Structures are given as structure tokens and as C-alpha cells.
Amino acid sequence: SSTLAMIDAVDTTVDWVESARSALNEGRNRYALTLAENGIKIRPLDAGLQYLRGVALHRLGNTSEAVEPLRLAYEIEPGNTEIIDELAALLIRIEEYAEAYDISPENAKLYYRDH
């Protein structure tokens, strides 16, 4: 019975991720945020859900709030280039250059080259 509950939780999380990503792709940022936050209640350490929450917050103009879920997503999956790129870009935007460089020297160098 507990194994079935774990499988249900995993299936539900996959649906949350796919649904939140689809909502973001459609420009439905507030709905994507709600989906990601609901999924996080079930799986708080799901990097995909944390990433999508951060992206939704950023798109909604909550830049400072978006940093923490993206940092958490990066801690959970430090090799995920999608997370690295989003977090580094956000850190540069809020002028946290040293942290951006630590996470992605390439992205930080591109920023400095262009500015």
C-alpha cells in the first residue's frame, strides 16, 4: 500500500511539472505558479517544480522572490543547464555578479562582454 502511495505521488508530480511547463509556454504565468506551488506541497525537493516556480515568479515581476526556488533547484540538480542558465541570468539581473559567476562563468562572461 505504501508503495502505491509513492507511485501515485510520483505520477502526480510528473503531471504538475508538465502542466506548469505547458502553462508557462502558453504565457499563463500565474496559473503556472499555482500548479508549481501545489506540486511543491507534494514534492518540495523536486528540482523541476522549484525551477518552474522560480520562472513563473520572475515572469510575474517578483524577481527577488524567484531567486530562492531557483537556488534550491540548482542545489538539487547542479548539472541541469536549464536551471543554471535561468539562475545565472536572474542573478545578473539583480546584480549578484559573483554568485552568477560561481554558478556559470560562461553566462557571466557573456554579460560582461555585452555591457
KEKE-126397 format. One record per atom (N, C-alpha, C): residue number from 0; residue in three letters; atom name; y, z, x. Coordinates in Angstrom, 1 decimal, m for minus. Layout:
BEGIN
{resi = NUM; resn = ALA; name = CA; y = Y; z = Z; x = X}
...
***
This chain:
BEGIN
{resi = 0; resn = SER; name = N; y = m1.2; z = 0.0; x = 0.8}
{resi = 0; resn = SER; name = CA; y = 0.0; z = 0.0; x = 0.0}
{resi = 0; resn = SER; name = C; y = 1.3; z = 0.0; x = 0.9}
{resi = 1; resn = SER; name = N; y = 1.3; z = 0.8; x = 1.9}
{resi = 1; resn = SER; name = CA; y = 2.5; z = 0.8; x = 2.8}
{resi = 1; resn = SER; name = C; y = 2.6; z = m0.5; x = 3.5}
{resi = 2; resn = THR; name = N; y = 1.5; z = m1.2; x = 3.8}
{resi = 2; resn = THR; name = CA; y = 1.6; z = m2.5; x = 4.5}
{resi = 2; resn = THR; name = C; y = 2.3; z = m3.5; x = 3.5}
{resi = 3; resn = LEU; name = N; y = 1.9; z = m3.4; x = 2.3}
{resi = 3; resn = LEU; name = CA; y = 2.5; z = m4.3; x = 1.3}
{resi = 3; resn = LEU; name = C; y = 4.0; z = m4.1; x = 1.2}
{resi = 4; resn = ALA; name = N; y = 4.4; z = m2.8; x = 1.2}
{resi = 4; resn = ALA; name = CA; y = 5.8; z = m2.5; x = 1.1}
{resi = 4; resn = ALA; name = C; y = 6.6; z = m3.0; x = 2.3}
{resi = 5; resn = MET; name = N; y = 5.9; z = m3.0; x = 3.5}
{resi = 5; resn = MET; name = CA; y = 6.6; z = m3.5; x = 4.7}
{resi = 5; resn = MET; name = C; y = 6.7; z = m5.0; x = 4.6}
{resi = 6; resn = ILE; name = N; y = 5.7; z = m5.7; x = 4.1}
{resi = 6; resn = ILE; name = CA; y = 5.8; z = m7.1; x = 3.9}
{resi = 6; resn = ILE; name = C; y = 6.8; z = m7.5; x = 2.9}
{resi = 7; resn = ASP; name = N; y = 6.9; z = m6.8; x = 1.8}
{resi = 7; resn = ASP; name = CA; y = 8.0; z = m7.0; x = 0.8}
{resi = 7; resn = ASP; name = C; y = 9.4; z = m6.8; x = 1.4}
{resi = 8; resn = ALA; name = N; y = 9.5; z = m5.8; x = 2.3}
{resi = 8; resn = ALA; name = CA; y = 10.8; z = m5.6; x = 2.9}
{resi = 8; resn = ALA; name = C; y = 11.2; z = m6.8; x = 3.9}
{resi = 9; resn = VAL; name = N; y = 10.2; z = m7.3; x = 4.6}
{resi = 9; resn = VAL; name = CA; y = 10.4; z = m8.4; x = 5.5}
{resi = 9; resn = VAL; name = C; y = 10.8; z = m9.6; x = 4.7}
{resi = 10; resn = ASP; name = N; y = 10.1; z = m9.9; x = 3.6}
{resi = 10; resn = ASP; name = CA; y = 10.3; z = m11.1; x = 2.8}
{resi = 10; resn = ASP; name = C; y = 11.7; z = m11.0; x = 2.2}
{resi = 11; resn = THR; name = N; y = 12.1; z = m9.8; x = 1.7}
{resi = 11; resn = THR; name = CA; y = 13.4; z = m9.6; x = 1.1}
{resi = 11; resn = THR; name = C; y = 14.5; z = m9.9; x = 2.2}
{resi = 12; resn = THR; name = N; y = 14.3; z = m9.4; x = 3.4}
{resi = 12; resn = THR; name = CA; y = 15.3; z = m9.6; x = 4.4}
{resi = 12; resn = THR; name = C; y = 15.5; z = m11.0; x = 4.7}
{resi = 13; resn = VAL; name = N; y = 14.4; z = m11.8; x = 4.8}
{resi = 13; resn = VAL; name = CA; y = 14.5; z = m13.2; x = 5.1}
{resi = 13; resn = VAL; name = C; y = 15.3; z = m13.9; x = 4.0}
{resi = 14; resn = ASP; name = N; y = 15.1; z = m13.5; x = 2.7}
{resi = 14; resn = ASP; name = CA; y = 15.9; z = m14.0; x = 1.6}
{resi = 14; resn = ASP; name = C; y = 17.4; z = m13.7; x = 1.8}
{resi = 15; resn = TRP; name = N; y = 17.7; z = m12.4; x = 2.2}
{resi = 15; resn = TRP; name = CA; y = 19.1; z = m12.0; x = 2.4}
{resi = 15; resn = TRP; name = C; y = 19.7; z = m12.9; x = 3.5}
{resi = 16; resn = VAL; name = N; y = 19.0; z = m13.1; x = 4.6}
{resi = 16; resn = VAL; name = CA; y = 19.6; z = m13.9; x = 5.7}
{resi = 16; resn = VAL; name = C; y = 19.9; z = m15.3; x = 5.2}
{resi = 17; resn = GLU; name = N; y = 18.9; z = m15.9; x = 4.6}
{resi = 17; resn = GLU; name = CA; y = 19.0; z = m17.3; x = 4.2}
{resi = 17; resn = GLU; name = C; y = 20.1; z = m17.4; x = 3.1}
{resi = 18; resn = SER; name = N; y = 20.2; z = m16.5; x = 2.2}
{resi = 18; resn = SER; name = CA; y = 21.2; z = m16.6; x = 1.1}
{resi = 18; resn = SER; name = C; y = 22.6; z = m16.4; x = 1.7}
{resi = 19; resn = ALA; name = N; y = 22.7; z = m15.4; x = 2.6}
{resi = 19; resn = ALA; name = CA; y = 24.0; z = m15.1; x = 3.1}
{resi = 19; resn = ALA; name = C; y = 24.5; z = m16.3; x = 4.0}
{resi = 20; resn = ARG; name = N; y = 23.6; z = m16.9; x = 4.7}
{resi = 20; resn = ARG; name = CA; y = 24.0; z = m18.0; x = 5.6}
{resi = 20; resn = ARG; name = C; y = 24.4; z = m19.2; x = 4.7}
{resi = 21; resn = SER; name = N; y = 23.6; z = m19.4; x = 3.6}
{resi = 21; resn = SER; name = CA; y = 24.0; z = m20.5; x = 2.7}
{resi = 21; resn = SER; name = C; y = 25.4; z = m20.3; x = 2.1}
{resi = 22; resn = ALA; name = N; y = 25.6; z = m19.0; x = 1.7}
{resi = 22; resn = ALA; name = CA; y = 26.9; z = m18.7; x = 1.1}
{resi = 22; resn = ALA; name = C; y = 28.0; z = m19.0; x = 2.1}
{resi = 23; resn = LEU; name = N; y = 27.8; z = m18.6; x = 3.3}
{resi = 23; resn = LEU; name = CA; y = 28.9; z = m18.9; x = 4.4}
{resi = 23; resn = LEU; name = C; y = 29.1; z = m20.4; x = 4.5}
{resi = 24; resn = ASN; name = N; y = 28.0; z = m21.1; x = 4.5}
{resi = 24; resn = ASN; name = CA; y = 28.1; z = m22.6; x = 4.7}
{resi = 24; resn = ASN; name = C; y = 28.9; z = m23.2; x = 3.6}
{resi = 25; resn = GLU; name = N; y = 28.8; z = m22.6; x = 2.4}
{resi = 25; resn = GLU; name = CA; y = 29.5; z = m23.1; x = 1.2}
{resi = 25; resn = GLU; name = C; y = 30.9; z = m22.5; x = 1.1}
{resi = 26; resn = GLY; name = N; y = 31.3; z = m21.7; x = 2.1}
{resi = 26; resn = GLY; name = CA; y = 32.7; z = m21.1; x = 2.1}
{resi = 26; resn = GLY; name = C; y = 32.8; z = m19.9; x = 1.1}
{resi = 27; resn = ARG; name = N; y = 31.7; z = m19.4; x = 0.6}
{resi = 27; resn = ARG; name = CA; y = 31.7; z = m18.2; x = m0.3}
{resi = 27; resn = ARG; name = C; y = 31.6; z = m17.0; x = 0.6}
{resi = 28; resn = ASN; name = N; y = 32.6; z = m16.7; x = 1.3}
{resi = 28; resn = ASN; name = CA; y = 32.6; z = m15.6; x = 2.3}
{resi = 28; resn = ASN; name = C; y = 32.4; z = m14.2; x = 1.7}
{resi = 29; resn = ARG; name = N; y = 33.1; z = m13.9; x = 0.6}
{resi = 29; resn = ARG; name = CA; y = 33.0; z = m12.6; x = 0.0}
{resi = 29; resn = ARG; name = C; y = 31.5; z = m12.4; x = m0.5}
{resi = 30; resn = TYR; name = N; y = 30.9; z = m13.4; x = m1.1}
{resi = 30; resn = TYR; name = CA; y = 29.6; z = m13.3; x = m1.6}
{resi = 30; resn = TYR; name = C; y = 28.6; z = m13.2; x = m0.4}
{resi = 31; resn = ALA; name = N; y = 28.8; z = m13.9; x = 0.6}
{resi = 31; resn = ALA; name = CA; y = 28.0; z = m13.8; x = 1.8}
{resi = 31; resn = ALA; name = C; y = 28.1; z = m12.4; x = 2.4}
{resi = 32; resn = LEU; name = N; y = 29.2; z = m11.8; x = 2.4}
{resi = 32; resn = LEU; name = CA; y = 29.4; z = m10.4; x = 2.9}
{resi = 32; resn = LEU; name = C; y = 28.6; z = m9.4; x = 2.0}
{resi = 33; resn = THR; name = N; y = 28.6; z = m9.6; x = 0.7}
{resi = 33; resn = THR; name = CA; y = 27.9; z = m8.7; x = m0.2}
{resi = 33; resn = THR; name = C; y = 26.4; z = m8.9; x = 0.1}
{resi = 34; resn = LEU; name = N; y = 25.9; z = m10.1; x = 0.2}
{resi = 34; resn = LEU; name = CA; y = 24.5; z = m10.4; x = 0.5}
{resi = 34; resn = LEU; name = C; y = 24.1; z = m9.7; x = 1.8}
{resi = 35; resn = ALA; name = N; y = 24.9; z = m9.9; x = 2.8}
{resi = 35; resn = ALA; name = CA; y = 24.5; z = m9.3; x = 4.1}
{resi = 35; resn = ALA; name = C; y = 24.5; z = m7.8; x = 4.1}
{resi = 36; resn = GLU; name = N; y = 25.5; z = m7.2; x = 3.4}
{resi = 36; resn = GLU; name = CA; y = 25.5; z = m5.8; x = 3.3}
{resi = 36; resn = GLU; name = C; y = 24.4; z = m5.2; x = 2.5}
{resi = 37; resn = ASN; name = N; y = 24.0; z = m5.9; x = 1.5}
{resi = 37; resn = ASN; name = CA; y = 22.8; z = m5.5; x = 0.7}
{resi = 37; resn = ASN; name = C; y = 21.5; z = m5.6; x = 1.5}
{resi = 38; resn = GLY; name = N; y = 21.4; z = m6.6; x = 2.3}
{resi = 38; resn = GLY; name = CA; y = 20.2; z = m6.8; x = 3.2}
{resi = 38; resn = GLY; name = C; y = 20.2; z = m5.7; x = 4.3}
{resi = 39; resn = ILE; name = N; y = 21.4; z = m5.3; x = 4.8}
{resi = 39; resn = ILE; name = CA; y = 21.5; z = m4.3; x = 5.8}
{resi = 39; resn = ILE; name = C; y = 21.0; z = m3.0; x = 5.3}
{resi = 40; resn = LYS; name = N; y = 21.2; z = m2.7; x = 4.0}
{resi = 40; resn = LYS; name = CA; y = 20.7; z = m1.5; x = 3.4}
{resi = 40; resn = LYS; name = C; y = 19.2; z = m1.3; x = 3.6}
{resi = 41; resn = ILE; name = N; y = 18.5; z = m2.5; x = 3.6}
{resi = 41; resn = ILE; name = CA; y = 17.0; z = m2.5; x = 3.7}
{resi = 41; resn = ILE; name = C; y = 16.6; z = m2.5; x = 5.2}
{resi = 42; resn = ARG; name = N; y = 17.4; z = m3.4; x = 6.0}
{resi = 42; resn = ARG; name = CA; y = 17.0; z = m3.6; x = 7.4}
{resi = 42; resn = ARG; name = C; y = 18.3; z = m3.5; x = 8.2}
{resi = 43; resn = PRO; name = N; y = 18.7; z = m2.2; x = 8.5}
{resi = 43; resn = PRO; name = CA; y = 20.0; z = m2.1; x = 9.2}
{resi = 43; resn = PRO; name = C; y = 20.0; z = m2.7; x = 10.7}
{resi = 44; resn = LEU; name = N; y = 18.8; z = m2.8; x = 11.2}
{resi = 44; resn = LEU; name = CA; y = 18.8; z = m3.3; x = 12.6}
{resi = 44; resn = LEU; name = C; y = 18.4; z = m4.8; x = 12.6}
{resi = 45; resn = ASP; name = N; y = 18.6; z = m5.5; x = 11.6}
{resi = 45; resn = ASP; name = CA; y = 18.4; z = m7.0; x = 11.5}
{resi = 45; resn = ASP; name = C; y = 19.6; z = m7.7; x = 12.1}
{resi = 46; resn = ALA; name = N; y = 19.4; z = m8.3; x = 13.3}
{resi = 46; resn = ALA; name = CA; y = 20.5; z = m8.9; x = 14.0}
{resi = 46; resn = ALA; name = C; y = 21.1; z = m10.0; x = 13.2}
{resi = 47; resn = GLY; name = N; y = 20.3; z = m10.8; x = 12.5}
{resi = 47; resn = GLY; name = CA; y = 20.8; z = m11.9; x = 11.7}
{resi = 47; resn = GLY; name = C; y = 21.7; z = m11.4; x = 10.6}
{resi = 48; resn = LEU; name = N; y = 21.4; z = m10.3; x = 9.9}
{resi = 48; resn = LEU; name = CA; y = 22.2; z = m9.8; x = 8.9}
{resi = 48; resn = LEU; name = C; y = 23.5; z = m9.2; x = 9.4}
{resi = 49; resn = GLN; name = N; y = 23.4; z = m8.5; x = 10.6}
{resi = 49; resn = GLN; name = CA; y = 24.6; z = m7.9; x = 11.2}
{resi = 49; resn = GLN; name = C; y = 25.5; z = m9.1; x = 11.6}
{resi = 50; resn = TYR; name = N; y = 25.0; z = m10.1; x = 12.2}
{resi = 50; resn = TYR; name = CA; y = 25.8; z = m11.3; x = 12.6}
{resi = 50; resn = TYR; name = C; y = 26.5; z = m11.9; x = 11.4}
{resi = 51; resn = LEU; name = N; y = 25.7; z = m12.1; x = 10.3}
{resi = 51; resn = LEU; name = CA; y = 26.3; z = m12.8; x = 9.1}
{resi = 51; resn = LEU; name = C; y = 27.4; z = m11.9; x = 8.5}
{resi = 52; resn = ARG; name = N; y = 27.2; z = m10.5; x = 8.6}
{resi = 52; resn = ARG; name = CA; y = 28.2; z = m9.6; x = 8.1}
{resi = 52; resn = ARG; name = C; y = 29.5; z = m9.8; x = 8.9}
{resi = 53; resn = GLY; name = N; y = 29.3; z = m9.8; x = 10.2}
{resi = 53; resn = GLY; name = CA; y = 30.5; z = m10.0; x = 11.1}
{resi = 53; resn = GLY; name = C; y = 31.2; z = m11.3; x = 10.9}
{resi = 54; resn = VAL; name = N; y = 30.5; z = m12.4; x = 10.7}
{resi = 54; resn = VAL; name = CA; y = 31.1; z = m13.7; x = 10.5}
{resi = 54; resn = VAL; name = C; y = 31.9; z = m13.6; x = 9.1}
{resi = 55; resn = ALA; name = N; y = 31.2; z = m13.1; x = 8.1}
{resi = 55; resn = ALA; name = CA; y = 31.9; z = m13.0; x = 6.8}
{resi = 55; resn = ALA; name = C; y = 33.2; z = m12.2; x = 6.9}
{resi = 56; resn = LEU; name = N; y = 33.1; z = m11.1; x = 7.5}
{resi = 56; resn = LEU; name = CA; y = 34.3; z = m10.2; x = 7.7}
{resi = 56; resn = LEU; name = C; y = 35.4; z = m10.9; x = 8.4}
{resi = 57; resn = HIS; name = N; y = 35.0; z = m11.6; x = 9.5}
{resi = 57; resn = HIS; name = CA; y = 36.0; z = m12.4; x = 10.3}
{resi = 57; resn = HIS; name = C; y = 36.7; z = m13.5; x = 9.4}
{resi = 58; resn = ARG; name = N; y = 35.9; z = m14.2; x = 8.7}
{resi = 58; resn = ARG; name = CA; y = 36.4; z = m15.3; x = 7.8}
{resi = 58; resn = ARG; name = C; y = 37.3; z = m14.7; x = 6.7}
{resi = 59; resn = LEU; name = N; y = 37.0; z = m13.5; x = 6.3}
{resi = 59; resn = LEU; name = CA; y = 37.8; z = m12.9; x = 5.2}
{resi = 59; resn = LEU; name = C; y = 39.1; z = m12.3; x = 5.8}
{resi = 60; resn = GLY; name = N; y = 39.3; z = m12.4; x = 7.1}
{resi = 60; resn = GLY; name = CA; y = 40.5; z = m11.9; x = 7.8}
{resi = 60; resn = GLY; name = C; y = 40.4; z = m10.4; x = 8.3}
{resi = 61; resn = ASN; name = N; y = 39.2; z = m9.9; x = 8.2}
{resi = 61; resn = ASN; name = CA; y = 39.0; z = m8.5; x = 8.7}
{resi = 61; resn = ASN; name = C; y = 38.5; z = m8.5; x = 10.1}
{resi = 62; resn = THR; name = N; y = 39.3; z = m9.0; x = 11.0}
{resi = 62; resn = THR; name = CA; y = 38.9; z = m9.3; x = 12.4}
{resi = 62; resn = THR; name = C; y = 38.4; z = m8.0; x = 13.1}
{resi = 63; resn = SER; name = N; y = 39.2; z = m6.9; x = 12.9}
{resi = 63; resn = SER; name = CA; y = 38.8; z = m5.7; x = 13.7}
{resi = 63; resn = SER; name = C; y = 37.5; z = m5.1; x = 13.1}
{resi = 64; resn = GLU; name = N; y = 37.3; z = m5.2; x = 11.8}
{resi = 64; resn = GLU; name = CA; y = 36.0; z = m4.8; x = 11.2}
{resi = 64; resn = GLU; name = C; y = 34.8; z = m5.6; x = 11.6}
{resi = 65; resn = ALA; name = N; y = 35.1; z = m6.9; x = 11.9}
{resi = 65; resn = ALA; name = CA; y = 34.0; z = m7.8; x = 12.2}
{resi = 65; resn = ALA; name = C; y = 33.4; z = m7.5; x = 13.6}
{resi = 66; resn = VAL; name = N; y = 34.1; z = m6.9; x = 14.5}
{resi = 66; resn = VAL; name = CA; y = 33.6; z = m6.6; x = 15.8}
{resi = 66; resn = VAL; name = C; y = 32.3; z = m5.8; x = 15.9}
{resi = 67; resn = GLU; name = N; y = 32.3; z = m4.7; x = 15.1}
{resi = 67; resn = GLU; name = CA; y = 31.2; z = m3.8; x = 15.2}
{resi = 67; resn = GLU; name = C; y = 29.8; z = m4.4; x = 14.8}
{resi = 68; resn = PRO; name = N; y = 29.7; z = m5.1; x = 13.6}
{resi = 68; resn = PRO; name = CA; y = 28.4; z = m5.7; x = 13.3}
{resi = 68; resn = PRO; name = C; y = 28.0; z = m6.8; x = 14.3}
{resi = 69; resn = LEU; name = N; y = 29.0; z = m7.5; x = 14.9}
{resi = 69; resn = LEU; name = CA; y = 28.7; z = m8.5; x = 15.9}
{resi = 69; resn = LEU; name = C; y = 28.2; z = m7.8; x = 17.2}
{resi = 70; resn = ARG; name = N; y = 28.9; z = m6.7; x = 17.6}
{resi = 70; resn = ARG; name = CA; y = 28.4; z = m6.0; x = 18.8}
{resi = 70; resn = ARG; name = C; y = 27.0; z = m5.5; x = 18.6}
{resi = 71; resn = LEU; name = N; y = 26.7; z = m4.9; x = 17.4}
{resi = 71; resn = LEU; name = CA; y = 25.4; z = m4.4; x = 17.0}
{resi = 71; resn = LEU; name = C; y = 24.3; z = m5.6; x = 17.1}
{resi = 72; resn = ALA; name = N; y = 24.7; z = m6.7; x = 16.5}
{resi = 72; resn = ALA; name = CA; y = 23.8; z = m7.9; x = 16.5}
{resi = 72; resn = ALA; name = C; y = 23.5; z = m8.3; x = 18.0}
{resi = 73; resn = TYR; name = N; y = 24.5; z = m8.2; x = 18.8}
{resi = 73; resn = TYR; name = CA; y = 24.4; z = m8.6; x = 20.3}
{resi = 73; resn = TYR; name = C; y = 23.5; z = m7.6; x = 21.0}
{resi = 74; resn = GLU; name = N; y = 23.6; z = m6.3; x = 20.6}
{resi = 74; resn = GLU; name = CA; y = 22.7; z = m5.2; x = 21.2}
{resi = 74; resn = GLU; name = C; y = 21.3; z = m5.5; x = 20.8}
{resi = 75; resn = ILE; name = N; y = 21.1; z = m5.9; x = 19.6}
{resi = 75; resn = ILE; name = CA; y = 19.7; z = m6.1; x = 19.1}
{resi = 75; resn = ILE; name = C; y = 19.1; z = m7.3; x = 19.7}
{resi = 76; resn = GLU; name = N; y = 19.9; z = m8.4; x = 19.8}
{resi = 76; resn = GLU; name = CA; y = 19.4; z = m9.7; x = 20.3}
{resi = 76; resn = GLU; name = C; y = 20.4; z = m10.2; x = 21.3}
{resi = 77; resn = PRO; name = N; y = 20.4; z = m9.7; x = 22.5}
{resi = 77; resn = PRO; name = CA; y = 21.3; z = m10.0; x = 23.6}
{resi = 77; resn = PRO; name = C; y = 21.2; z = m11.5; x = 24.1}
{resi = 78; resn = GLY; name = N; y = 20.1; z = m12.1; x = 23.8}
{resi = 78; resn = GLY; name = CA; y = 19.9; z = m13.5; x = 24.3}
{resi = 78; resn = GLY; name = C; y = 20.3; z = m14.6; x = 23.2}
{resi = 79; resn = ASN; name = N; y = 20.7; z = m14.1; x = 22.0}
{resi = 79; resn = ASN; name = CA; y = 21.0; z = m15.1; x = 20.9}
{resi = 79; resn = ASN; name = C; y = 22.4; z = m15.7; x = 21.2}
{resi = 80; resn = THR; name = N; y = 22.3; z = m17.0; x = 21.5}
{resi = 80; resn = THR; name = CA; y = 23.6; z = m17.7; x = 21.8}
{resi = 80; resn = THR; name = C; y = 24.6; z = m17.8; x = 20.6}
{resi = 81; resn = GLU; name = N; y = 24.0; z = m17.9; x = 19.4}
{resi = 81; resn = GLU; name = CA; y = 24.9; z = m17.9; x = 18.3}
{resi = 81; resn = GLU; name = C; y = 25.7; z = m16.6; x = 18.2}
{resi = 82; resn = ILE; name = N; y = 25.1; z = m15.5; x = 18.4}
{resi = 82; resn = ILE; name = CA; y = 25.7; z = m14.2; x = 18.4}
{resi = 82; resn = ILE; name = C; y = 26.7; z = m14.1; x = 19.5}
{resi = 83; resn = ILE; name = N; y = 26.3; z = m14.5; x = 20.7}
{resi = 83; resn = ILE; name = CA; y = 27.1; z = m14.4; x = 21.9}
{resi = 83; resn = ILE; name = C; y = 28.4; z = m15.2; x = 21.7}
{resi = 84; resn = ASP; name = N; y = 28.3; z = m16.4; x = 21.2}
{resi = 84; resn = ASP; name = CA; y = 29.5; z = m17.3; x = 21.1}
{resi = 84; resn = ASP; name = C; y = 30.4; z = m16.7; x = 20.0}
{resi = 85; resn = GLU; name = N; y = 29.9; z = m16.2; x = 18.9}
{resi = 85; resn = GLU; name = CA; y = 30.8; z = m15.7; x = 17.9}
{resi = 85; resn = GLU; name = C; y = 31.5; z = m14.4; x = 18.4}
{resi = 86; resn = LEU; name = N; y = 30.7; z = m13.5; x = 19.0}
{resi = 86; resn = LEU; name = CA; y = 31.3; z = m12.2; x = 19.5}
{resi = 86; resn = LEU; name = C; y = 32.3; z = m12.5; x = 20.6}
{resi = 87; resn = ALA; name = N; y = 32.0; z = m13.3; x = 21.5}
{resi = 87; resn = ALA; name = CA; y = 32.9; z = m13.6; x = 22.6}
{resi = 87; resn = ALA; name = C; y = 34.2; z = m14.2; x = 22.1}
{resi = 88; resn = ALA; name = N; y = 34.1; z = m15.2; x = 21.1}
{resi = 88; resn = ALA; name = CA; y = 35.3; z = m15.8; x = 20.5}
{resi = 88; resn = ALA; name = C; y = 36.2; z = m14.7; x = 19.8}
{resi = 89; resn = LEU; name = N; y = 35.5; z = m13.8; x = 19.1}
{resi = 89; resn = LEU; name = CA; y = 36.2; z = m12.8; x = 18.4}
{resi = 89; resn = LEU; name = C; y = 36.9; z = m11.8; x = 19.3}
{resi = 90; resn = LEU; name = N; y = 36.2; z = m11.4; x = 20.4}
{resi = 90; resn = LEU; name = CA; y = 36.8; z = m10.5; x = 21.4}
{resi = 90; resn = LEU; name = C; y = 38.0; z = m11.2; x = 22.1}
{resi = 91; resn = ILE; name = N; y = 37.9; z = m12.4; x = 22.4}
{resi = 91; resn = ILE; name = CA; y = 39.1; z = m13.1; x = 22.9}
{resi = 91; resn = ILE; name = C; y = 40.2; z = m13.1; x = 21.9}
{resi = 92; resn = ARG; name = N; y = 39.9; z = m13.3; x = 20.7}
{resi = 92; resn = ARG; name = CA; y = 41.0; z = m13.4; x = 19.7}
{resi = 92; resn = ARG; name = C; y = 41.7; z = m12.0; x = 19.6}
{resi = 93; resn = ILE; name = N; y = 40.9; z = m10.9; x = 19.7}
{resi = 93; resn = ILE; name = CA; y = 41.6; z = m9.6; x = 19.7}
{resi = 93; resn = ILE; name = C; y = 42.0; z = m9.1; x = 21.1}
{resi = 94; resn = GLU; name = N; y = 41.9; z = m10.0; x = 22.0}
{resi = 94; resn = GLU; name = CA; y = 42.4; z = m9.7; x = 23.4}
{resi = 94; resn = GLU; name = C; y = 41.6; z = m8.7; x = 24.1}
{resi = 95; resn = GLU; name = N; y = 40.3; z = m8.6; x = 23.9}
{resi = 95; resn = GLU; name = CA; y = 39.4; z = m7.8; x = 24.6}
{resi = 95; resn = GLU; name = C; y = 38.7; z = m8.7; x = 25.7}
{resi = 96; resn = TYR; name = N; y = 39.5; z = m9.2; x = 26.6}
{resi = 96; resn = TYR; name = CA; y = 39.0; z = m10.2; x = 27.5}
{resi = 96; resn = TYR; name = C; y = 37.9; z = m9.7; x = 28.5}
{resi = 97; resn = ALA; name = N; y = 38.0; z = m8.5; x = 28.9}
{resi = 97; resn = ALA; name = CA; y = 37.0; z = m8.0; x = 29.9}
{resi = 97; resn = ALA; name = C; y = 35.6; z = m8.0; x = 29.2}
{resi = 98; resn = GLU; name = N; y = 35.6; z = m7.4; x = 28.0}
{resi = 98; resn = GLU; name = CA; y = 34.3; z = m7.4; x = 27.3}
{resi = 98; resn = GLU; name = C; y = 33.8; z = m8.8; x = 27.0}
{resi = 99; resn = ALA; name = N; y = 34.7; z = m9.7; x = 26.6}
{resi = 99; resn = ALA; name = CA; y = 34.3; z = m11.1; x = 26.3}
{resi = 99; resn = ALA; name = C; y = 33.7; z = m11.7; x = 27.6}
{resi = 100; resn = TYR; name = N; y = 34.3; z = m11.4; x = 28.7}
{resi = 100; resn = TYR; name = CA; y = 33.8; z = m12.0; x = 30.0}
{resi = 100; resn = TYR; name = C; y = 32.4; z = m11.4; x = 30.3}
{resi = 101; resn = ASP; name = N; y = 32.2; z = m10.1; x = 30.1}
{resi = 101; resn = ASP; name = CA; y = 30.9; z = m9.5; x = 30.3}
{resi = 101; resn = ASP; name = C; y = 29.8; z = m10.1; x = 29.5}
{resi = 102; resn = ILE; name = N; y = 30.2; z = m10.4; x = 28.2}
{resi = 102; resn = ILE; name = CA; y = 29.2; z = m11.0; x = 27.3}
{resi = 102; resn = ILE; name = C; y = 29.0; z = m12.5; x = 27.6}
{resi = 103; resn = SER; name = N; y = 30.0; z = m13.2; x = 27.8}
{resi = 103; resn = SER; name = CA; y = 29.9; z = m14.6; x = 28.0}
{resi = 103; resn = SER; name = C; y = 31.0; z = m15.1; x = 29.0}
{resi = 104; resn = PRO; name = N; y = 30.7; z = m15.1; x = 30.3}
{resi = 104; resn = PRO; name = CA; y = 31.6; z = m15.5; x = 31.3}
{resi = 104; resn = PRO; name = C; y = 32.1; z = m17.0; x = 31.0}
{resi = 105; resn = GLU; name = N; y = 31.1; z = m17.8; x = 30.5}
{resi = 105; resn = GLU; name = CA; y = 31.4; z = m19.2; x = 30.3}
{resi = 105; resn = GLU; name = C; y = 32.5; z = m19.4; x = 29.2}
{resi = 106; resn = ASN; name = N; y = 32.3; z = m18.6; x = 28.1}
{resi = 106; resn = ASN; name = CA; y = 33.3; z = m18.7; x = 27.0}
{resi = 106; resn = ASN; name = C; y = 34.6; z = m18.2; x = 27.4}
{resi = 107; resn = ALA; name = N; y = 34.7; z = m17.1; x = 28.2}
{resi = 107; resn = ALA; name = CA; y = 35.9; z = m16.5; x = 28.7}
{resi = 107; resn = ALA; name = C; y = 36.6; z = m17.5; x = 29.6}
{resi = 108; resn = LYS; name = N; y = 35.8; z = m18.2; x = 30.5}
{resi = 108; resn = LYS; name = CA; y = 36.5; z = m19.1; x = 31.4}
{resi = 108; resn = LYS; name = C; y = 37.0; z = m20.3; x = 30.6}
{resi = 109; resn = LEU; name = N; y = 36.3; z = m20.8; x = 29.6}
{resi = 109; resn = LEU; name = CA; y = 36.9; z = m21.9; x = 28.8}
{resi = 109; resn = LEU; name = C; y = 38.2; z = m21.5; x = 28.2}
{resi = 110; resn = TYR; name = N; y = 38.3; z = m20.2; x = 27.7}
{resi = 110; resn = TYR; name = CA; y = 39.5; z = m19.7; x = 27.1}
{resi = 110; resn = TYR; name = C; y = 40.6; z = m19.8; x = 28.1}
{resi = 111; resn = TYR; name = N; y = 40.4; z = m19.2; x = 29.3}
{resi = 111; resn = TYR; name = CA; y = 41.4; z = m19.2; x = 30.3}
{resi = 111; resn = TYR; name = C; y = 41.8; z = m20.6; x = 30.8}
{resi = 112; resn = ARG; name = N; y = 40.9; z = m21.5; x = 30.8}
{resi = 112; resn = ARG; name = CA; y = 41.2; z = m22.8; x = 31.2}
{resi = 112; resn = ARG; name = C; y = 42.2; z = m23.5; x = 30.2}
{resi = 113; resn = ASP; name = N; y = 41.9; z = m23.2; x = 28.9}
{resi = 113; resn = ASP; name = CA; y = 42.7; z = m23.8; x = 27.9}
{resi = 113; resn = ASP; name = C; y = 44.0; z = m23.2; x = 27.6}
{resi = 114; resn = HIS; name = N; y = 44.3; z = m22.0; x = 28.2}
{resi = 114; resn = HIS; name = CA; y = 45.5; z = m21.2; x = 27.9}
{resi = 114; resn = HIS; name = C; y = 46.3; z = m21.1; x = 29.1}
***
